[in-house]
């Protein structure tokens, strides 16, 4: 009895954290929408060379960068760039991983062998080499960046989905669907997918965070977005030369903006995977 | 495996002869350079040359420095391991200690705070950690050298302390979360209740019973990280001027030095396969019920 009331208490706490983290993510989405419409932080690319490296003040909350652009506006605009990279990279990797995992495990045989061969191969190559290879092939740019990230980060999802589908397809409900004449496609779409979507959801959010974090590393390697795009990766890497001059606000604002978003997403994933409904799988 | 590596770097990589010859080379120069590099042959022949290289372990010479690729890798592997291996071992032991201590703790606040602290640690970019610590501890406080390297085994350690600290700090978050989840899963087992019922302390149960039974999943999780010891410290090496595999890789990527890239890829892939094999063998040591077919 005692443990039951404890788990109920735990669930309420978990739910509070979920609502908290989801509302932070929602605020970021709203912010990204407003910056893309030009309502907020529209002065992110206004160059005022005479104001180069102004320390934080009332006019410029986070000071200005080398070209006199408002660092605060660029950090806000950076959330739009980060959300675009995270969303498209995670969507692409989820689509690939989910499709391959479902098809491989459902049809088994040589199709499954092919899927397993593909992901073990990809997994054995250091990710930075893969992404670098793809980035070279496609050239720099925002869309190429998230395509490269999406194409290389689906392995974990595919592996988990494949294992779960193997379990699910032996269940009675799938046999029942078959016995009333449901086609393969129908069995996959209406019967199996609803039972594995929670894996895809968690992996989607993990890949989202992964893409945002790898963007910083790729910016360092010169494989990120084009210079001039207000990305957090470029801002953080810019601090390499700025800190010794006492310019700390570029690093601080980009790191802070990234910290809040990534922490919110991390808290969300952590608590979702801990909560009752998902506990059997994680 | 070799096919994918080959296709990625050959078909999509563009013509390396053009890049090497520079903007103002004549068509003849480019053609002779192609012959020298072997990129004038058909893709099919090139693929077999590559397969031959993997089997014979001879990856030819670097396009940039004309040194033997194997020699370059040989001299880079020492610095990399002296950075990544101690950091990996210390980081893992520290994570294990923290997760056991936090599970052992009677205060539920601590048990709740440790994961949040880990998640917070994980939410800051690796690059931001490096830039901040290099500036603050090395440049501002003068506690460590900013960067540099000494080839003698005895004197290189002073350059390694700060990279170690950062590597351990970054690995702490994910490792503690992983270990606590593995250990707490084990805590729900019946034998734990038995051990507690016969009067063993939580501490003793954790160290002697639960840890032992969790060795299998822990060793799987740990072994997955080993291949990345070779390439994983890329950023630290670059920022701290350590002439290891990471620095080699970055230079190779930035100058499209295909022989070096191919060699590192093949070697790390082989390492991956090798580590997987070792893990399977270790299973039988930790759990005699497992039989390798």
Interface residues (C-beta under 8 A of the other chain):
Chain A: X121 X122 X123 X124 X125 X126 X128 X129 X130 X132 X133 X134 X136 X137 X213 X216 X217 X219 X220 X221 X222 X223 X232 X233 X236 X237 X239 X240 X243 X244 X251 X254 X255 X258 X259 X262 X263 X266 X267 X270 X282
Chain B: X1 X4 X5 X8 X9 X12 X13 X14 X115 X116 X119 X120 X122 X123 X124 X125 X126 X127 X128 X131 X132 X135 X139 X177 X181 X227 X228 X231 X234 X235 X238 X249 X250 X253 X254 X256 X261 X264 X265 X268 X269 X272 X273
